[in-house]
Amino acid sequence: MKNKFLRIAALFVISCLSSMQALAEFKSTVYWGGVSFSDWEMQEEKFPFVASTLCRAQQCAGPSIDTIALKSLQVAQFDEFNVSMDYISTRSVEGIIITPMITGESVNVVEDKVGDKTSFIHTYRIYATLTFFEFGSGRFIAAKPVITQFTDSLDHRATDAEHRATFVGLLDGAEGQGLFDLLFSSAKNLRLSNLNDRFIRLSSVSIEPDALSVLDFHGSESTWSSQIAKLFESFLVRDTNAPFVPFSPGSELTSELSATFANGAQVISLPKEVPYNVKVTVNKLAEMVSVDRKAKTVCHAVALTLEVEGPLDSILSQRLLRTRESCGVVATEKKLDPAYYFTQSVLSLLNEVSKNINDSPRDEFFKRAAPKDKNVKKKFVTAWRSVFKSDW
């Protein structure tokens, strides 16, 4: 009886292995295109440090970004497709290329002063999207945006060499999970054979003049808005799994995306008509301070409007607030940078917005964010079912 049981168990294991092999054979194949960069002609503005790791003619002052990406790809797992390293035949008429596309980098430095002591908080971010497109036609298939971040506190402003070392650490995982690990894991369950053309685009993030004057940051308004948009887009894709067309900054939405690789460039043709658009307008920012002896409570309140537009009409237009949640208690002599804390407050609110676009959003969030609107939960559910839900 025992031997019979062992034979049955062995046959079951062999059967499972055969089934797994058969499933692997039925996976579609995509072709590795290498790492690419968007808007390469603006590299000094968009990614001066990360761009230095794209090595042409095998000349690079440090690790190559393609080598770092391949190391992550070797251990990546995809449920629905395999990644081939083979060259694409010139006779091939259809097929899909996968490329991790770097779309930007940023370093934000905030002076943190308490009495006579000053420290410098550095926040590093790399913006990227795992992009799939058809070779030949260049037709856009899908994208998974990801942002990796690292915060460091120093007693000085970091040098260029320190900046570059930190960005390389974000790429290869020295500062936590690497960028390419995050990109590849974002597509683990992506089904390229089951995509539709109901694309969504985050078309704009804008800030009204009064709010901009309160923000009082040093830099470009468009750069700030673009960073907020990319972060919000990554939240939405993370939480809804909806098919987003990559965010493109500027007043005119382009129908093309230029990808630059180590061995050349490729134009990716984005959908000319995107039926659903998401817009964010930051309406008001307000700093409120209350002093109590040696401590003070500081609030960086935010009011913004979220809009979701369909091909024929508006699906959602909702004003949302972040008030008490933006407050913190600090020492009276501590000087706060309003640009940093207002930005964090805007991002915190947008993160909560994203987490509540689903079939069962939390009442507690709406009581705080839209206390006077009794129908806001229903509006969010409608937007989810009409726009973001990806399985209908």
Secondary structure, DSSP 8 states (H G I E B T S, - for coil): -HHHHHHHHHHHHHHHHHHHHHHHHHSEEEEE---EEESGGGHHHH-TTGGGG--BTTB-SS--HHHHHHHHHTT---SSEEEE-S---TT----EEEEEEEEEEEEEEEEEEETTEEEEEEEEEEEEEEEEEETTT-BEEEEEEEEEEEEEEESS---HHHHHHHHHHHHHTTTSS-HHHHHHHHTTT--GGG--S--EEEEEEEE-HHHHHHH--SS-HHHHHHHHHHHHHHHHHHHH---EE----SSS--SEEEEEETTEEEEEE--S--SEEEEEEEEEEEEEEEEETTEEEEEEEEEEEEEEE-SSSEEEEEEEEE-GGGEEEEETT-B--HHHHHHHHHHHHHHHHHHT-SSS--HHHHHHH-TT-TTHHHHHHHHIIIII----
